[in-house]
Amino acid sequence: MTITRRQILGSSLVALAMTSGLSSAFAADKPVLKFSSVVSENDIRAEAFNMLAEKLSDDFEIQNYFGATLVPQGSELTAIQRGTLEMGIIPPQDIANQAPEWSIVTAAYLFADTDHMLDVMAGEVGQELDQIAADKLGLKILGPVYFGTRQVNLKPEKQIMTPEDLKGMTIRMPGGDAWQFLGEAIGANPTPLAYSEVYTGLQTGAIDGQDNPLPNDYNMKFYEVTNQIVLTNHLIGFDLLTLKLDIWNEMTPEQQDRFQTAANEIIDWSTQKHLAREEELVQFFKDEGLAVYEPDRAAFRDYAQAKYLASDFAESWIPGMLDKINATAGN
């Protein structure tokens, strides 16, 4: 049998990839990582994710797809697990569908503010939840991407001061049990509707309102078809920047360090941008003619917390985790 020079070269390349611990696909000069998000291209987060692609361009080709143009909203997790997607931002509510322990961070009024959420997710609680996501879902959690505190945005002009005032109002919430329960926990009648269809739903009166952080209300122009924003502050909104765990494990320690450092940088940048934008938008919406006001938040908080503690969700929470989260507030 004659062995050609091409066969020798091919065998050498295969051996090199095997000894380096990388799959042949990952051993390519620049692995392609497809990233999907529901956010629009004019979203602060879209700019941040483009920054991430640039920061990591020496090692990876990150292809960003915004506006749910690659995979539908809510299917990012399963797409990563099936290998048709490498990266995405995934709501903790979607993670909780497969890992119920995560439902604790989907509860209304769990976090006092953004700093509290960031401290919890960077600490012991966050590390425990991240390990669950790795073990059960095959995900590497790179960090929480804050996108604003969720507020109630309504078309009817009725003043809302307590959860009882929302009784009978149809509020759009994303699909999934955790999201729908959040709507119930603030006193509303929740209904699922795709993000891209919310504007038309408000315009036609198919729904009475929706809940989102102020930057989302601005980006999607919901203020054009609504009359008020009730500053309930019922949920510190964040998604998880995620990567398929197998891909993370195939990286060298140096690549992992560069990847995590870049992710931390763009997450911090995006967080600060969102906090500043939220402050600016209160006055913007008032100038657009919307009533923007603060209800009885204590009444909303008491109502929501009682609903959660009596729910099936609470049964899946890791014992002692709620106490740890509460103890972190104000630290």
N, C-alpha and C positions, 0 to 999 in steps of 0.2 A: 504494500500500500504506500503510495507516494503522498507525503504531507506537503502541501503548498505553503508558500510564504503567507498568503492570505489567511489560511487556517491557523497558522501559528499566531499571527497578529490578533485574530478574533479570539483565540483561546486566552491570550494574555489579557485582553480587555475584560473578558468575563471574570477571570481570576482576580483582576484588580478590583472590580466592583464587589465581588464576594468578600474579599479580604477587608475592604473598607466598611463592610456592614451595610451597604446601601443596595437597594434594588437597582436593576439596570436602568429603569425609568428615572429613578431619582439621581442616578449618576450622571445624567445629562448635564451639559454646561449650565443651563438655566431651567430648572423645573418650572412648569407652568402651573400656577395656582389660580383657579377660577374662584372669584369672590362674588357672592350675590347678596343684595340688600334691597329692601322695599323702599328705602329713602330715595327722594328725588335728586336729580343731579345738582339742584341749587341748594341742597341741604348742607349745613355745616359739616355733618358727618361724611358726606360724599367728598368734600374737600379734604377731610382728615384721612380718609381711606386712600385717596389719590396720593397724599403725602406719604402714606405707609408704603405704597407701591414704589414710589421714587426712592425712599430711604433704603429699601431692600433690593433695589434693581440690580446690584452687583451679584446677588446670589439667586434671585428668583424673578420670574416674570409673572407678576400678579395682574390678572385681568379682572377689572372691576365692572360689574353689571349692576346698574341702579334701576329703581322703579319696578322691581320684580320682573325684569325683562328676561331673565335667564330661568329662574324657577319661581313658581307662585308663592305669594306670602304664606307663611306657615309650613312650607315644605322644605325649608332650608336644612333642618336637622336630618330628615330622612334622606335628602339628597347627599349630604355629607356621609352618612352611614352607608349608603349604597355605592359611594365612590364616584358619583356623577358631579360632585362639587367638592372643592377642597377647603373653602373658607366661607364664613358668613357671619352675620350678626343675628343672634337667636334670642328671642325674648325668654326670660326665665319661666314664663307661663308655658312655653312649648317644651322646655326641658322638663318641667314638672309633670307633663303628660307621661313621660317615660321613667322619670325619677321623682316620685311623689315627695321625697324629702325636700326638694327644691321649692315646693309650694309655699314654704314659710316666707320666702322673700318676695312673693307675689301679693302678700296680705296688705290691705289698706292700712295706712298710718303705722306701719312697722318702723320705718325710719323717720327720725325727727327732721332731717334735712339731708342735703347732698353729702356733706362731710361725714355724717353718721353712716350713710350707705357705703361710702368709699372706705371708711375705717373698718367696717364690718367685713366687707368683701376682701380686704387686704389682710385681715387677721385670721385668727383660728377658725372662725365660723366659715369664712370664705374658702380657706384651704380644705376644710372638711367637705364642703359642697363641691369644690373643684375635683376632689378625688373621687367622689361619687359619680360625677359626670365622666371622668376618665374610665372608671371601672365598669359602669353600667352602659354608657352611651358611646364610648370610644372617642371622646372629645378632649381636646386640649383647650382649656379656658385661658385666654390671654388677658382678659380683664373686662370689667363692666364699663360700657360706653353710655355715659349719662346723656340723655337728650331732653331733659326738662321735667318739671313737676306737673303731673296731670291735673287739669282743671276741667270743670263742666262748662260746655259751650252750647247754648240753647237758642232755638228760634223763637219759642214763646216768650212773652215779656213778663210773665209771672215772676215775682221776686222769690228767690230761693234762699231760705235761711236755715232750714233743718232738713234732714233726710225725708221727713214726712211731706215736705213741699214737692219732692220729686215723685211722689206716688202717682203711678199711672202714666208717667212720661216715658216715651220710648227713646232710649239712648243707645246709639250704636256703640258696640264694643267688638273688638276682634273676636274671631271664632275660638272656641275652646272653653272647657269648663271653668278654668281658673279666671279667664277674662269675664265670662258671663257672671260668675259669682261676684266678682269685683263690682259689677254694675248693680247687682242686688244689694251689696254691702253698703252702697251709698244711697239706697232707697229707691232706685230707678227700676224701670222695666227694660232690661237689656235685650238687644237683638244683634245677631252677627251680621256684618256687612263688610265687603272688601273695602280696603282703604281707598282704592281708586274710585269707588262708587259713592263715597260719603257726601261729596259736594252735591251731586245730583239728588241724593236722598234728602238732604237738608233743603235744597231748592224746591223740590216738589212737595215737601211736607210728609214724605214717607216715614221720616224719623223726626223726632222733636229736637234731638241734639246729639252730641258726641262728646267724648272726653279725650283730650290730648294736651300735651304741653303747648305753651304759647308759640314757640317757634314752628311747631307743626301746623298750628292754626294759620299762621302767616304763610308758610310755604305752600299750603294747599288752598289758600284763599277762602277758608271757611268763614271768615269775618264778612265776606260779601253776602252771605245768605243766612246769617244769624243775627240776633239782637243783643245777646248778653254773654258775658263770661263770668262764671261764679268761681271765685278763687278758693276752691275747697282744699287744695293741696293734698288730695287723698292718696297719691302714690308718687314716690320718687321714681321717675321713669328711667330705666336703663335696659339695654340689651347686652348680651355677652359676645365679645369678639372671640370667635372660635376657629379652631383649625382641626382637621382630622388628626387624631392622635397618632396614627401610624406614620404620618408625614413628619410630625414633630419628633418621633422616636428615631426616624431615619437621619435626622440632622446631626451634624457634629456639635459638640458642646459650644464651639465658637459661633456656629450658625444660630443655635438656640439663643445664645446670649444676645446676638445682634437683633434677632427677631423680637425677643421680649422687650429689649430696650427701645426699639423703634415703636412697638405697640404702646408701651408706657408713655412715650413722648407724644404720640398723636392723640391718645386718650386724654391726657392732661390738657393738651391744647384745645381739643374739642369741648371738654368740660368747662373750661374757663370761658370759651366763646359762647356756650349756651347760657351760662349764668348771666353774663353781661347782656345777652340778647333778650333774656326774659325780662330784665329790668326795663329795657328800652321799649318793649312791646306793650306793656301796660298802657303807657301814654299813647302809643300808636293806635291801639284799638279804641281807646276813648275818643281820640280825634276822628276815628272812622264812624263815630256815633253809637258805639256799643256801650252798654252799661257794664262796668267792670267793678266788682265789689267783693268783699270778704263776708262769707256767711258765718254762722255760729259753728266754728270748726270743732269746738269741744263736743257739740251735739253730734256732729258727723263722726268724730273719732270714737266716741262711746258706742254709737250705733254699730259702726263697722267692726270694731273689736269684739263686741258681743256676738255678732254674726259669725265671725271667723272662729272664735273659741268654741262655739257650739256646732261647728261644721265638721264634715268628714275630713276636710283638709288638715285640720289640727291634729287628727289622729295619726297622720303620717309624719309629723314633725319630730325630729330627733329630740329625745328627752333632754331638757336643760338648755337647748339651743336658744329658745325665746328669752330665757333669763340672761344668757350671754349677750344677746343683741341689745336688750334693754340696758344692761350694765355698761355698754359701750357708749350710749348716748351721752353727749356732753364731755366726753373724755378728750 
